[in-house]
Amino acid sequence: MVTGVPGSCHDAKAFRQAPMWDEWLADTDSKSVLLGDAAYGIFHFLLVPFGGDLTVEQSRFDFYHSSARLTIERAFGKFKGQWQMFNTTQPVWFSEDISLFVHACATLHNITIDIDGGGQASEADLAFPMDPLEDLGAADAAEVQSPSVSEALSKERGRELRRNIAAALPATGRPARKSDQYLS
């Protein structure tokens, strides 16, 4: 969860200001990805839907992608249900500490899930039926010299990863809905 950015700031700009941004951009060996909407742009660590005029494979990918993103929407819904103060505008007398306060609420939210038996998703719940990164390889150190080169390579790897995943998705069935309600 990224906090401390003004509410008027576009989500994609706030995302780029996340403390982990440079690490995510440099880590080309990770087998984990984030899911975002199209406004964020695609990167090797952040997959967005295809959108537009779609093939059957792309449409299937977008369906799975949307279904997975609903999990985080439900998690934020539960978070706002537990911490009602986030449903309305609140006067802030301690603006320097508001970021810390939001993180504390998110941590307490996760603790209450553990105590209430909401449980954490198991490794099997989060497993993907293939290794979509197997053909991507690690970036050459020489390739990652400047942010613009690094971002361009990351975007191309993201597009390739998304194509690989779309091609590997099963033709039938729906993605399982997991009860992972954690905020991070």
C-alpha positions as CSV (number, residue, x, y, z in Angstrom):
1,M,0.0,0.0,0.0
2,V,1.5,3.4,-1.0
3,T,0.5,6.3,1.2
4,G,1.7,9.8,1.6
5,V,0.8,11.0,-2.0
6,P,-1.8,13.7,-2.4
7,G,-5.2,12.3,-3.4
8,S,-5.2,14.4,-6.5
9,C,-2.1,12.6,-7.8
10,H,-2.8,10.1,-10.6
11,D,-2.5,6.4,-9.4
12,A,0.2,5.7,-12.0
13,K,2.3,8.6,-10.8
14,A,1.8,7.6,-7.2
15,F,2.8,4.0,-8.1
16,R,6.1,5.2,-9.7
17,Q,6.8,7.0,-6.4
18,A,6.5,3.8,-4.4
19,P,9.7,3.0,-2.4
20,M,9.8,-0.4,-4.2
21,W,9.6,1.0,-7.8
22,D,13.3,0.9,-8.5
23,E,13.6,-2.6,-7.0
24,W,10.7,-3.9,-9.1
25,L,12.2,-2.4,-12.3
26,A,15.6,-3.9,-11.6
27,D,14.4,-7.3,-10.5
28,T,14.0,-9.2,-13.8
29,D,14.3,-12.7,-12.1
30,S,11.2,-12.5,-10.0
31,K,8.4,-15.0,-10.8
32,S,5.8,-12.8,-9.2
33,V,3.8,-10.1,-10.9
34,L,1.4,-7.4,-9.8
35,L,-2.0,-6.8,-11.6
36,G,-3.1,-3.3,-12.5
37,D,-5.6,-1.6,-14.7
38,A,-4.5,-0.1,-18.1
39,A,-3.8,3.3,-16.6
40,Y,-0.6,2.0,-15.0
41,G,1.0,0.7,-18.2
42,I,2.6,-2.7,-18.6
43,F,5.9,-3.7,-17.1
44,H,7.6,-7.1,-16.5
45,F,6.4,-6.9,-12.9
46,L,3.0,-5.3,-13.6
47,L,0.5,-6.9,-16.0
48,V,-2.5,-4.9,-17.3
49,P,-5.4,-6.1,-19.5
50,F,-5.1,-6.1,-23.3
51,G,-8.2,-4.1,-23.9
52,G,-9.5,-3.0,-27.4
53,D,-10.3,-5.4,-30.2
54,L,-9.3,-8.8,-28.7
55,T,-8.5,-12.3,-29.9
56,V,-10.1,-15.2,-28.0
57,E,-6.8,-15.7,-26.1
58,Q,-6.6,-12.0,-25.1
59,S,-10.2,-12.0,-24.1
60,R,-9.7,-15.0,-21.9
61,F,-6.6,-13.3,-20.3
62,D,-8.6,-10.2,-19.6
63,F,-11.3,-12.3,-18.0
64,Y,-8.8,-14.0,-15.6
65,H,-7.0,-10.7,-15.0
66,S,-10.3,-9.0,-14.1
67,S,-11.3,-11.8,-11.8
68,A,-8.0,-11.8,-10.0
69,R,-8.2,-8.0,-9.6
70,L,-11.6,-8.3,-7.9
71,T,-9.9,-10.0,-5.0
72,I,-8.0,-6.8,-4.1
73,E,-11.2,-4.8,-4.6
74,R,-12.9,-7.1,-2.1
75,A,-9.9,-6.7,0.3
76,F,-10.2,-2.9,0.2
77,G,-14.0,-3.2,0.7
78,K,-13.4,-5.3,3.8
79,F,-10.7,-2.8,5.0
80,K,-13.1,0.1,4.6
81,G,-15.8,-1.9,6.3
82,Q,-13.6,-2.5,9.3
83,W,-12.2,1.0,9.4
84,Q,-15.3,3.1,8.7
85,M,-13.4,6.3,9.0
86,F,-12.0,5.7,5.5
87,N,-15.5,5.8,4.0
88,T,-15.8,9.6,4.5
89,T,-13.6,12.6,4.5
90,Q,-11.9,13.1,7.9
91,P,-10.4,16.2,9.4
92,V,-6.7,15.6,9.7
93,W,-4.9,17.2,12.6
94,F,-1.7,15.1,12.3
95,S,-1.0,15.3,8.6
96,E,2.7,14.3,9.0
97,D,1.6,11.0,10.6
98,I,-1.4,10.1,8.4
99,S,0.7,7.7,6.3
100,L,1.9,5.9,9.3
101,F,-1.7,5.8,10.6
102,V,-3.0,4.2,7.4
103,H,-0.2,1.6,7.4
104,A,-1.1,0.8,11.1
105,C,-4.7,0.3,10.2
106,A,-3.7,-2.0,7.3
107,T,-1.4,-4.0,9.6
108,L,-4.2,-4.4,12.2
109,H,-6.6,-5.4,9.4
110,N,-4.2,-8.2,8.5
111,I,-3.8,-9.3,12.1
112,T,-7.6,-9.5,12.6
113,I,-7.9,-11.7,9.6
114,D,-5.4,-14.1,11.1
115,I,-7.2,-14.0,14.5
116,D,-10.7,-14.4,12.9
117,G,-9.5,-17.4,10.9
118,G,-9.7,-15.6,7.5
119,G,-6.4,-17.3,6.8
120,Q,-3.7,-16.6,4.4
121,A,-3.8,-18.0,0.9
122,S,-1.6,-21.1,0.6
123,E,1.1,-21.6,-1.9
124,A,-1.1,-23.9,-3.9
125,D,-3.9,-21.3,-3.9
126,L,-1.5,-18.8,-5.5
127,A,0.2,-21.2,-7.9
128,F,0.0,-20.6,-11.6
129,P,-0.4,-23.6,-14.0
130,M,2.8,-22.7,-15.9
131,D,6.0,-20.8,-15.6
132,P,5.2,-17.8,-17.7
133,L,8.7,-16.3,-17.2
134,E,10.7,-19.3,-18.5
135,D,11.4,-17.7,-21.9
136,L,12.2,-14.2,-20.7
137,G,15.6,-14.6,-19.1
138,A,17.4,-12.1,-16.9
139,A,18.3,-8.7,-18.2
140,D,21.9,-8.0,-19.2
141,A,23.6,-5.6,-16.8
142,A,24.5,-3.5,-19.9
143,E,20.8,-3.3,-20.9
144,V,19.8,-1.7,-17.6
145,Q,21.8,1.5,-17.8
146,S,19.3,4.3,-17.7
147,P,15.7,4.5,-16.4
148,S,14.4,5.1,-20.0
149,V,16.2,2.0,-21.4
150,S,15.2,0.0,-18.3
151,E,11.6,1.0,-18.5
152,A,11.4,0.3,-22.3
153,L,12.9,-3.2,-21.7
154,S,10.5,-3.8,-18.8
155,K,7.5,-2.8,-21.0
156,E,8.6,-5.2,-23.8
157,R,9.1,-8.0,-21.3
158,G,5.7,-7.3,-19.8
159,R,4.1,-7.5,-23.2
160,E,5.9,-10.8,-23.9
161,L,4.9,-12.2,-20.5
162,R,1.3,-11.3,-21.1
163,R,1.3,-12.9,-24.5
164,N,2.8,-16.1,-23.0
165,I,0.3,-16.3,-20.2
166,A,-2.7,-15.6,-22.6
167,A,-1.5,-18.4,-24.9
168,A,-1.1,-20.9,-21.9
169,L,-4.5,-20.2,-20.2
170,P,-7.0,-23.1,-20.4
171,A,-9.7,-22.8,-23.0
172,T,-12.5,-23.6,-20.5
173,G,-13.2,-23.0,-16.9
174,R,-13.1,-20.0,-14.6
175,P,-10.4,-18.8,-12.3
176,A,-10.8,-19.8,-8.7
177,R,-11.8,-17.0,-6.4
178,K,-9.4,-17.0,-3.4
179,S,-10.2,-15.5,-0.1
180,D,-6.9,-13.7,0.3
181,Q,-8.0,-10.5,2.1
182,Y,-4.6,-9.2,3.0
183,L,-3.5,-5.7,2.2
184,S,0.2,-5.1,1.5
